[in-house]
Amino acid sequence: MPAVGRTAQDLVEPLLAGDKRALARAISLVENDDPEGWALVREVYPRTGSAAMVGFTGPPGVGKSTLIGALVKHARERGRQVAVLSIDPSSPFTQGALLGDRIRLTEHFLDPGVFIRSMASRGSLGGLSEATLQAALLMDAAGKEEVFLETVGVGQAEVDIIDHADTVVLALMPGSGDSIQALKAGVMEIPDIIVVNKADHPLTDTMIREIRGTLSLAPQGDWRVPIVRTEAARGEGVAELAEKIAEHREHIRAAGTLEQRRRRNLMNEVIGLAAHRLRRRLEESVRDDAEAQSLLDEVVARRIDPATAAARLLEREA
């Protein structure tokens, strides 16, 4: 196998040809905020937009990794090229490391048609969101037909990240009442598909009734959110889930909302990237600026309120 270079120009050709080492190297460059990584994304961006982006969210312990592993197997049996991007907002894992219980995904490591990557926030939500989309775009450019994005938790941070997906799947299990409360409270957007995993539990029927009741209170669109029962560890219900994901994608494509979703997500991404970089630039300019530090001292001394100080900082930067 030829050596994989370190520059954008070295990586473009092997990446577009689907080389796994080139893809891994490209994601590392982006994750490390290397200018070569951004140059590479700029180069291959016109070749993106073909992959089906499917986001999975839900509380820890519901079996999302097992579920994704079963879907990867299902996709590979049909000859599909697949990538998995697992996002852990809490732990600083090294590149390529899998989150704690991802044993179910390890059987796919040696499959040339599967690429698996974990990313961590390293304490910076903005940085995580920034790198995540670029990694997903690189997977798309590398010819992956299905990209599964997985997050830990159902907080607002995870919901923001999963916004990169065309189809959002919420995974729950019987007994995880907090997630239904989050749905009721509107903490998260109504997902496109809901999966109740570990469905052999005696409380499964009760939970499904609660979910249906919650969904009935939401604004009704032209897509009725399906609730799929699965036993991912045994592969039960996985084919039905894959079918519902495909149905949803076809539905939004036919309705013209796929492009609307992508437009909204990309616009949010552009604004998010700009805001993140402006904040970083502002922090750097304030750090060594005596006048700005004096302004902050005035806030600490309660002589100027924070909003007034922010307005003055922005006036200086304009």
C-alpha positions, 0 to 999 in steps of 0.5 A: 500500500502506498504511503499516505502523505501529509498535505492536502494535495497528497491526500485528495486522490487516495481519499476520493478513491476510498483509501481508508488510511487517507481518510483517517489521516484527513480526519486527523488533520481536521481534528487538529485544526491543521490548515492542510485539513481545511484545504483538503475539505475545500478541495473535495467539497464539490464531490460531497452530498451523495451519502445518506447521513443518519444521526443516532441519539439517546441516553447512554446504555440503550444500545446505540452502538449495538444497534449501529453495528447491526445496521452496518452488518445489514448495509454490508450484506447489501454491498453498501459502503459505510462509515460510523462517526461516534461522538463522545462529548466527555472523554479525550480519546485518541484518534481511532479509539472506540468508546467504552462498550463498542465491542459490537463494532469491532467485528467490522474493523477489518472490513474494507467497506467500513470505516469507524472513527471516534471523536471527542470534544476536548472540552470545546463544543464549538470545536467538536461541532466544527470538526464533526461536520468536516469529518462527515464530509470527508467520509462522504467524499471518500465514497461512503454511501451511508454515514452513521453519526452517533452521540452520547446523551440527549442534551442540547449539545448532542442535538446540535451536533446531530443536526448534520444528519438527514434522518435523526433516530432516537434510541430509547429503552424501556425504563428510560423515562427521562428521555420521554420527559425531554421529548415532552419538554421540547428539549430536543426536536421530535426525531424522524424515527424512534427505536425502542431497543431491548424490547423484550422488557415487560415495560415496552408496551407501556413505554410505546404508549407514552411515546405515542401520547407525546408524539400526538401533542406535537405539530403533525406533519406529513411524516408520521414518526414510526416507533420500531421495536428492536433487539439489536443484540440478536438482530431482531427488528434491524431490517425494519429499522433500515427500511424505515430509514430508507423510507424517510429518506425517500419521503423527504427527497420526494417532498423536496425537504431533503435539500431544505434540511441540508440548506438549513444545516449548512447555513447553521454550520457557516454561521456556527463556524464564523461565530466560533472563529470570531470568538477565538479571534476576540479572545486572542485580541483581548488577552494581550490588550491593556485597554480591554483588560481594563474594561474587564476590570471595570466589570469586575469592580461593578462599575460597568455592566457586562452588556455595556462592556461587550458593546464597547469591545464590539465597537473596538473590533468593528 
